[in-house]
Amino acid sequence: MELPFAESWRIKMVEPIKKSTREEREQWMKEANYNLFQLRSEQVYIDCLTDSGTGAMSDRQWAAVMMGDESYAGSSSFFHLKETINKITGFEYVIPTHQGRAAENVLFSHLVKAGSIVPGNSHFDTTKGHIESRKATALDCTIDEAKDTQLEIPFKGNVDPKKLEKALAEHHENVPFIIVTITNNTAGGQPVSMQNLREVRAIADKYGKRVVLDSARFAENAYFIKTREEGYADKTIKEIALEMFSLADGMTMSAKKDGIVNMGGFIATRHEDWYEGAKRFCIPFEGYLTYGGMNGRDMEALAVGLDENTEFDNLETRIHQVEFLAGLLDEYGIPYQRPVGGHAIFVDASKVLTKVPKEEFPAQTLAIELYLEAGVRGCEIGYILADRDPVTRENRFGGLDLLRLCVARRVYTDNHMKVIAAALKNVFDRRDEITRGVEIVWEAELMRHFTVKLNKL
Ligand SMILES: *Cc1c(COP(=O)(O)O)cnc(C)c1O
């Protein structure tokens, strides 16, 4: 018989996790004001809050930690990291930063001015924040198909070339660069095709513009190109990554995702003028150029993480696990954003808790129910996260109301995926009995989801 699929690693060190009783969880949830960010991690059995900085490093990465050179200037660990990035991306200039948003802060300080317009595909929150805080505009040019949660297309993260062309025709004088997020996190970890990157390049060239890749999950994007796009099946992940970056001018990177480290990031570019410009902001914001917010040991671990995670087997193990969880939800008939992306499942809460009015936040209610059911922590990506309209101060109910279940890299086994799916099924089976949600008793003006206090109705 055909051998079943299995992980491309074995386990060398374990971290015990604790189950709890429903009574305990009810108490803890109440003490946390029904906000899952306010729980202590020991109160969580399986943590699906985020895939950012939550991955497990390999034995090679831990060994590299011991080789960290903590010299203030000229650290050999910086050069190891730089050479790895040069090889994987083809970009010559590298600036390390403490995480992805810091890379954005440093690069955008040089490039984005008041009145700038930065077109892209569903800019990530921090990316948008670093554009808008400079009185500039993040112009979303994602394909319309990304909004339909049930539509199955292979590259649902793509930029719409027509929207991009229109944006440049109208605003090219104010466009400092185009930014393409791979994979498209906000649209559900959906990939961008090589063909689409080529189209973006052609439009950028027509208007003499440069392209930045927001590359937090570039390796997962390369995996999807290999497995879904014609002509790439026989190419290695490293060849595909190099081709993706050859179509861009620079990148910002949150190494907490596809670098499989717990903290870190960087900027890389082929243009000396961008490097010289960004350098001036790295020193005051992040630190000297050969550490820029990272320890030597962390740069060593990142160099190894980037190399390992651009190997097919590691990525196949990861994506297979996310797909395994999605397959269980299919079996149970639980609706989520399709097809499943690279790092998370986005359950469509408005299609599950149909009796909970939107004013009572169905996705947050589902997140609470799932936690109470089995100690599984997900994250609301919905009406609470959407904040209020800055002008009318009304809640924004226009977008999707989703429960995101992130899968940490190399952390949980498929048995944990079975627990997550079964817990969600139990909630799903009694969905019609869940008729009330939550109300807000206290909220911050911006980014309220982290600290909001809720009351269960
Ligand atoms: C996480 C992320 C960022 C920001 O990176 P941090 O390391 O969290 O600061 C930027 N863009 C994308 C697409 C991300 O997923």
The ligand as an SDF file (V2000), in Angstrom:
LIG
                    3D

 15 15  0  0  0  0  0  0  0  0999 V2000
    3.4060   40.0790   10.7920 C   0  0  0  0  0  0  0  0  0  0  0  0
    3.3960   40.8650    9.5580 C   0  0  0  0  0  0  0  0  0  0  0  0
    3.9700   42.1400    9.5000 C   0  0  0  0  0  0  0  0  0  0  0  0
    4.5640   42.8330   10.7130 C   0  0  0  0  0  0  0  0  0  0  0  0
    5.5860   42.1090   11.2700 O   0  0  0  0  0  0  0  0  0  0  0  0
    5.8870   42.0580   12.8480 P   0  0  0  0  0  0  0  0  0  0  0  0
    7.0650   41.1680   12.9280 O   0  0  0  0  0  0  0  0  0  0  0  0
    4.6690   41.5240   13.5390 O   0  0  0  0  0  0  0  0  0  0  0  0
    6.1830   43.4520   13.2750 O   0  0  0  0  0  0  0  0  0  0  0  0
    3.9520   42.8020    8.2710 C   0  0  0  0  0  0  0  0  0  0  0  0
    3.3780   42.2530    7.2000 N   0  0  0  0  0  0  0  0  0  0  0  0
    2.8160   41.0390    7.2250 C   0  0  0  0  0  0  0  0  0  0  0  0
    2.2020   40.4730    5.9840 C   0  0  0  0  0  0  0  0  0  0  0  0
    2.7890   40.3070    8.4040 C   0  0  0  0  0  0  0  0  0  0  0  0
    2.1990   39.1020    8.4210 O   0  0  0  0  0  0  0  0  0  0  0  0
  1  2  1  0
  2  3  1  0
  2 14  2  0
  3  4  1  0
  3 10  2  0
  4  5  1  0
  5  6  1  0
  6  7  2  0
  6  8  1  0
  6  9  1  0
 10 11  1  0
 11 12  2  0
 12 13  1  0
 12 14  1  0
 14 15  1  0
M  END
$$$$
